[in-house]
Each structure stands twice: as structure tokens, then as C-alpha cells.
Amino acid sequence: MESMFTSPAEAALQREAGVPGLPTPLADLDRVYELERIVGFVRDLRCQRVALQFPDHLLGDAGAVAARLEETTGSKMFILGDTAYGSKEGNAAREEN
């Protein structure tokens, strides 16, 4: 079976996110993630579905960012659960392969 994970699927499914809480205050999400710019991009391209990927240490923000973008654009947001490029765990997994 083909896997969409860049690291072994079993490791990704067994790994805990380890990101407690929401690292970025809700009031700062727009500024930190430049949501106005993203909203413009999504609207200009008339995207109906958008995949969002976050580095492991920012996964705590993913749900709030996706909800805010869905609210503002009307597009459906999907959060990718795979390790993002550049994360420490992802680099180690790639080096082993």
C-alpha cells in the first residue's frame, strides 16, 4: 500500500504530537500567521479546499488557524498530519531512510 507520509506510517501514527495547549494567543493569530494575506490568496485563486501544514512545534495553532480561515474564506481547510519539512523528528526519519 502506498503511503502519503514522508516518515514511516507506523511511526507517524504512533507518535504523540506533544504540543500542549495553544502556543499563540488567539488575539495574535492574524498577525503571526499573516491571515489577511492568506485570505487574499485563497479568495484570488477561488480555492474550495486548502491543505495546511505546520511544523510540529506549531501544531497547537493549527485548529484555530484553520477555523479562522474557514470562517473568513468559506473554503474547507484540511490540516496535514504528517511531519513538516524541517522539523527535527522529520529530518531524523529522512536521514534513516
N, C-alpha and C positions, 0 to 999 in steps of 0.2 A: 504494500500500500504506500502510495506517495504521501510525504509529509510536507506541510506548509511551514514547519518550524525550521529555523536555522540551526538550532541545537537539537540534540536527540529528543524526540517527542516524549519519551517516558520521563526524562529529567525535567522537562518543562511542565509536564502535568503534575509531577510530584513536588515541585519546588513551591515554597510559600512565598508570596510577594514580599512579606516582611516590611511593609510600608504602613505603619500605624497612623491613623488619622489623616488629616488634610494638611500637608505642609504649607500651602499658600493660603493666606486668609481670603475668604470669598470676595471681600472688597477689592483685593488686588489682582484677581484673576484676569480681568480685562487688560490691565497694563502689562502684567508679567507675560502673558501669552499673546499679546497684540491681537486680541479677538476682533477688534474693529477691522483690521487688515484682513484677517482670515474670513470674516463675514463677507467682505467685499469680493474676495477671491471666489468664494463658494457661489455667491449670487451672480457674479460676472460670467462664470462658467455654467451656471444653471445646474449645478450638481444636485442630484437627488439623493445620493448615498456618498458618504465620505468616511474613509478609514483613518483613524487617528492612532499614532504610535508615540509612546512616551518612553523615555529612559526609565529604567527600573526605579530610580530614586524619586521620580516624579509621578509614578503611577497613582499615588494618593490623590492627585488632582484630576485624574482622567475623567471620572464620572461627572464632576462638577463642570469641567470644561465642555464635555460632550453635551450635557444638559443645556448649558447656556447657549451653545452653538445651535442645537436643535430648536430651542425656543426662538432664537433670533432669525435663523435662516429658513426654518421649516423643512430642512433636509434631515435625513436619517443619519445619525452618527454611529460608527462602529469603532470600538476600542480594540486594537490588536493586542492579543495576549502574549505574543512572542517577545523574547528579549530584544530590545532595541539595539541597533548597531552602536558600538562604543561603550556599552555597559560592561562593567568588569566581569560579570558572570558570562556574558555572551562572548567576550574575547577569549576567555579561558576555554570555553567549549569549542570555539573555532580552532584554537591552537592545537587541541587534542585531535581534531579530525584531519 
